[in-house]
Amino acid sequence: MEIKDFNQALEIQKELSAKLLANVDKLRKANDSSVPATVDELKRLISQAKVELEASEMEKERAIKQWDMRLQQRKASVERLTKDLKELEKKIAEQEKVTRRPVPRPN
């Protein structure tokens, strides 16, 4: 089973927890002959839940890294655009100085 996002992992965790709780209830109600089978099932469910938990944690870390990369790229874009804007404003100011200078008149 491939876990595609964090919400899906949470949903799977809830389902497994419900199954585990149901099996625990069975264990409490069952007679002594079915106890070993229920214990084995619980061990299997716990093992499966651990594997899926690890997969969810890895998916979470990947998602965090992707968002961090996006944020870094956007910050770099903002910095570059801000620098470009300042340079453009400086050029405009220099051009305005040149056009506003009075033309020297011959005497």
Summary of the structure (lengths in Angstrom):
residues: 107
radius of gyration: 32.9
end to end distance: 91.3
largest distance: 120.9
contacts: 232
relative contact order: 0.09
helix: 87%
strand: 0%
